Amino acid sequence: MDSQADYVTVARTDQIPPGICRTVEVEGVFLAVCNVNGTYRAVDNTCPHAGGPLGEGALDGEVLECPWHGWRFNVRTGERPENHEIRVTCVEVRVLGTNVQVKIPFTL
């Protein structure tokens, strides 16, 4: 089992309601943390197309759309539905009490 030292709190559950994403910073890295019907997911915040801020995008089910040019990514798999060769890195998330936590270290 993972120790608590392996995770860092990035938000409270009430700060990211269902259907919403938020940008968080962890050790100088920005992540998009999304609430998909009560399941929290985290991906690299930077869209590989033009560097757009994914955490500011619209979430439709498991699919997050970049606010700059509309590129979409599944926040569970990281894949772009239109081209599975393009993806963003997913980061493991857990909820401990009311804390949303991401597992560290992670590599983007």
C-alpha positions in Angstrom: 0.0 0.0 0.0 1.2 3.5 -0.8 2.3 5.7 2.1 0.8 9.2 2.6 4.2 10.7 1.6 3.5 9.5 -1.9 0.6 11.9 -2.4 0.1 15.6 -2.1 -3.2 17.5 -1.6 -4.1 19.8 -4.5 -7.7 20.7 -3.6 -10.7 19.9 -1.5 -13.5 17.9 -3.0 -15.9 20.9 -2.7 -13.5 23.1 -4.8 -14.0 20.8 -7.9 -17.7 20.0 -8.3 -18.8 17.3 -10.8 -18.3 18.4 -14.4 -15.6 20.9 -13.5 -11.8 21.1 -14.0 -9.4 23.2 -12.1 -5.7 24.0 -12.8 -3.4 23.2 -9.9 0.3 23.5 -9.4 2.4 20.7 -7.9 6.1 21.2 -7.4 6.2 23.7 -10.3 4.1 21.6 -12.7 0.6 22.5 -13.7 -2.1 19.8 -13.8 -5.8 19.8 -14.9 -7.8 18.1 -12.1 -11.3 17.1 -13.2 -14.3 15.7 -11.4 -16.0 13.2 -13.7 -19.3 12.4 -11.8 -17.5 12.1 -8.5 -14.3 10.4 -9.8 -11.3 12.7 -9.9 -8.9 12.6 -12.8 -5.7 14.6 -13.4 -3.8 15.2 -16.6 -1.0 17.4 -17.8 -2.5 20.9 -18.0 -0.6 21.8 -21.3 -2.3 20.9 -24.5 0.3 19.4 -26.9 -1.2 21.3 -29.9 -0.4 24.8 -28.9 0.2 24.8 -25.1 -3.3 25.8 -24.2 -4.4 25.5 -20.5 -6.5 22.3 -20.4 -7.7 23.0 -16.9 -9.6 26.0 -18.2 -11.4 23.9 -20.8 -14.9 22.4 -20.8 -15.5 18.9 -19.5 -18.1 16.7 -21.2 -18.2 13.3 -19.5 -14.6 12.1 -19.6 -13.6 14.4 -22.4 -11.8 17.7 -21.8 -11.7 20.3 -24.5 -8.9 22.8 -24.8 -10.2 26.3 -24.6 -7.8 27.6 -27.3 -8.4 25.4 -30.3 -10.9 22.7 -29.3 -8.5 19.7 -29.1 -10.1 17.1 -26.9 -8.6 14.6 -24.5 -10.1 11.7 -22.5 -9.0 12.5 -18.9 -9.1 8.8 -17.9 -6.8 7.6 -20.7 -5.1 10.8 -21.9 -5.9 9.9 -25.5 -7.2 12.3 -28.1 -10.5 10.7 -29.4 -9.8 12.0 -32.9 -6.2 10.5 -33.0 -5.2 7.9 -30.4 -1.5 8.6 -31.1 -1.8 12.0 -29.5 -2.2 12.0 -25.7 -1.6 13.9 -22.5 0.0 12.4 -19.5 -2.4 11.1 -16.8 -1.5 11.4 -13.1 -2.9 9.1 -10.4 -5.5 10.7 -8.1 -7.1 9.6 -4.9 -9.5 11.2 -2.4 -8.6 11.0 1.3 -11.5 12.4 3.4 -12.3 15.7 1.6 -8.8 16.1 0.1 -8.1 15.5 -3.6 -4.6 14.2 -3.9 -2.2 13.4 -6.7 0.5 10.8 -6.5 4.1 12.0 -6.7 6.5 11.8 -8.2 5.1 11.9 -11.7 6.7 12.4 -15.1 5.1 14.5 -17.7 
